[in-house]
Amino acid sequence: MIRKLRSGEYRLYSRKIDPRTGRRRNLGTFKSRRAAVKHERAVQYFKRRG
């Protein structure tokens, strides 16, 4: 999940809510949406590659 911050940057959050905190985990902040999407794809790839 990607959200735009007030600063104009984009932050990548985990899809699931962290049971300990009740919030989504921050997976990185990026200057452009394109960079955030690229990182999200990388995260999904490494999650599933076994």
Residue, then its C-alpha position, 0 to 999 in steps of 0.5 A: m500500500i502506497r500513501k503520499l505524505r504531506s512532504g510530497e514523498y511516498r511511503l510504502y506500507s505493508r498490506k497486513i496490519d502488524p498485530r503488535t502495534g495495530r498499524r501497518r509496517n513502514l517499508g520505506t519512503f521514496k521520492s517518487r511513486r514510481a520508485a515506491v511501486k518498484h520497491e513494492r514489486a521487489v518486496q512481493y517477489f522476495k516474499r514469494r520466491g521460496 
